[in-house]
């Protein structure tokens, strides 16, 4: 969810405040003398100048952009155009070897019916890592089936790059090697109650051309 301020509304409120403030005459005006410059802000003990607070009417009017999302909507399915727009706004690229987004074709990269949670976890990754993130696989045909699959909107393929590779291997822990020789990574700590891996943990598979990422 992104919350944006309304600059027009803020400007209008600011103008209203300025208009409503009574004009105060400096005593020097009444004597026909030059008006001295305003006093500088007070300096605190640590040498930092104090700053004035917003007038009560303006305080709390401006709301900064909130980098968060509604986790209760994680299983909501998102349309291709909405998903592409959310990724673009967050600075996440998506590419297709076939230059298409039709989920019926394996050479396309489709985001149609992807889970909102999968999409926003990818956006979180871009923000948290500071690395370039490029989606190369989504809900298109051609991937293995199953409950937690690409087709069901739980997985994305993310292109390798030096920054992302370093972030993943530093942030996640090596878990095990898959039957085909691919290294698997999981979140840094196992279930604290049992000492074993939680069944709903994310899984990162270090495949040859991309990270195959499961977000549950």
TIZAVEX-224302 format. One record per residue (C-alpha): residue in one letter; z, y, x. Coordinates in steps of 0.5 Angstrom, whole numbers, plus 500, padded with zeros to 3 digits. Example, Ala and Ser with C-alpha at 12.3 -4.5 7.8 and 13.67 -1.06 7.14 Angstrom:
REM residues 2
A516491525
S514498527
***
This chain:
REM residues 216
X500500500
X498507503
X501513500
X498519502
X500527501
X497532497
X495537501
X493542495
X499540492
X503542498
X499548499
X500550492
X508549492
X508553499
X505559496
X509559490
X515559494
X513564499
X511569492
X518567489
X522569496
X525576495
X523581500
X528583505
X528590508
X531590515
X536596516
X531599522
X526600516
X531605513
X532609519
X524609521
X526605527
X521600530
X524593527
X526588533
X523581534
X526576530
X532572534
X530565537
X533559534
X539557537
X540553543
X544546543
X549544548
X543539551
X538545551
X534544545
X532549541
X534548534
X529548528
X529551521
X529545515
X524546510
X526550503
X529545498
X523546494
X519543499
X523538502
X521531501
X514533498
X510531504
X510523504
X507520511
X503514511
X507508510
X504502514
X506497509
X504492504
X507488498
X508481500
X509479493
X502480492
X500475498
X497470494
X492475490
X485474491
X481480494
X473481493
X469482499
X468490498
X475491497
X477486503
X471490508
X474496506
X481495507
X479492514
X475498516
X480503514
X485499519
X480499524
X479491524
X471489525
X468483522
X461481524
X457475522
X452471526
X447471520
X448478518
X451476511
X457475507
X455470502
X460465502
X455459500
X452459507
X456457514
X452462518
X455468514
X462471514
X465472507
X471475505
X470474498
X477471495
X481471501
X488472500
X491479500
X496476505
X491473510
X488480510
X494484511
X497480516
X490481520
X491488519
X498488521
X496484528
X491490529
X497495529
X502491532
X498489538
X494495539
X488490541
X481490538
X481485532
X474482530
X474477524
X468472525
X470467520
X473468513
X472464506
X465462508
X462454507
X462450513
X470450515
X474444514
X477443507
X485442505
X490447502
X491451508
X484452509
X478458510
X475456503
X482457500
X483464503
X489462508
X485462515
X481467519
X477466525
X478472530
X474473536
X477472543
X478479548
X482480554
X487484550
X488480544
X489473548
X494476552
X498479546
X498472542
X500468548
X505473550
X508473543
X507466540
X509460544
X505454546
X507448540
X502443542
X495440543
X491438538
X487432538
X480435540
X484439546
X485445543
X492449544
X496451538
X501456538
X506458533
X511464532
X517465538
X523461535
X523454531
X527454525
X534456527
X538451522
X534445525
X531446531
X524444529
X518448527
X519451520
X513448515
X511454513
X510457520
X503461522
X499457527
X494460532
X488455535
X485457541
X478455540
X472456545
X469462542
X475465537
X482464535
X483460528
X489463525
X493460519
X497465515
X501462510
***
